[in-house]
């Protein structure tokens, strides 16, 4: 079993609802990163999954809620936010 600790992060798609995370990396080319950054999704930002279904999930970043498909959530690498996370 591959764990978050072994690889330094997991795709956001694997996180559970209401679990706070910090974005470590966004996989993809500049256009994808720019589009996500324009809606507040960028490295070192906090993110929370607020709802999920078979095709997509709704995330909260800053004070906004955004719907993302699972293809996109697999490109967002996160780690669980703890009291030790900067």
C-alpha positions as CSV (number, residue, x, y, z in Angstrom):
1,X,0.0,0.0,0.0
2,X,1.4,3.4,-1.0
3,X,0.9,6.0,1.7
4,X,1.1,9.8,1.7
5,X,4.3,9.7,3.8
6,X,6.1,7.4,1.3
7,X,5.7,9.7,-1.6
8,X,5.4,13.1,0.1
9,X,1.8,13.7,-0.9
10,X,-1.2,12.2,-2.6
11,X,-3.6,13.3,-5.3
12,X,-6.4,15.4,-3.9
13,X,-8.9,12.8,-5.4
14,X,-7.8,10.3,-2.6
15,X,-8.6,12.6,0.3
16,X,-11.8,12.3,2.3
17,X,-14.5,15.0,2.7
18,X,-13.7,17.7,5.3
19,X,-10.0,16.7,5.5
20,X,-7.8,19.8,5.4
21,X,-4.8,19.7,3.1
22,X,-2.1,21.9,1.7
23,X,-1.3,21.9,-2.0
24,X,2.3,20.7,-2.6
25,X,2.4,20.5,-6.4
26,X,0.1,20.8,-9.4
27,X,1.1,18.5,-12.2
28,X,0.7,19.7,-15.8
29,X,1.7,22.4,-18.2
30,X,1.6,26.1,-17.7
31,X,-2.0,26.5,-19.0
32,X,-3.4,24.1,-16.4
33,X,-1.5,25.8,-13.5
34,X,-2.5,29.2,-14.7
35,X,-6.2,28.2,-14.9
36,X,-6.2,26.7,-11.4
37,X,-4.2,29.7,-10.0
38,X,-6.9,32.0,-11.5
39,X,-9.5,30.3,-9.2
40,X,-7.2,30.3,-6.2
41,X,-5.8,26.8,-6.5
42,X,-2.0,27.1,-6.2
43,X,1.0,25.6,-4.4
44,X,1.0,26.2,-0.6
45,X,-2.7,27.0,-0.5
46,X,-5.0,25.2,1.9
47,X,-7.8,23.2,0.3
48,X,-10.7,21.1,1.6
49,X,-13.0,18.7,-0.2
50,X,-16.5,19.6,0.8
51,X,-18.4,17.1,-1.4
52,X,-17.7,14.2,-3.8
53,X,-19.4,12.0,-6.2
54,X,-18.3,9.5,-8.9
55,X,-17.2,12.1,-11.4
56,X,-16.2,15.2,-9.5
57,X,-15.7,16.9,-6.2
58,X,-16.4,20.4,-4.7
59,X,-13.4,22.0,-3.0
60,X,-13.1,25.0,-0.8
61,X,-10.1,27.2,-1.4
62,X,-9.8,30.5,0.6
63,X,-13.5,31.5,0.8
64,X,-14.6,30.1,-2.6
65,X,-16.1,26.7,-3.5
66,X,-15.1,25.2,-6.9
67,X,-16.2,22.1,-8.7
68,X,-13.4,20.0,-10.2
69,X,-13.6,16.7,-12.2
70,X,-11.5,13.8,-10.9
71,X,-9.1,14.2,-13.8
72,X,-8.1,17.6,-12.4
73,X,-8.1,16.5,-8.8
74,X,-5.5,13.8,-9.7
75,X,-3.2,16.6,-10.9
76,X,-3.3,18.4,-7.5
77,X,-0.8,16.8,-5.1
78,X,-1.5,17.5,-1.4
79,X,-0.6,16.6,2.1
80,X,-2.8,16.6,5.1
81,X,-2.7,19.8,7.0
82,X,-1.5,19.4,10.6
83,X,-0.6,21.9,13.3
84,X,3.0,21.5,12.1
85,X,2.2,22.4,8.5
86,X,3.5,25.8,7.6
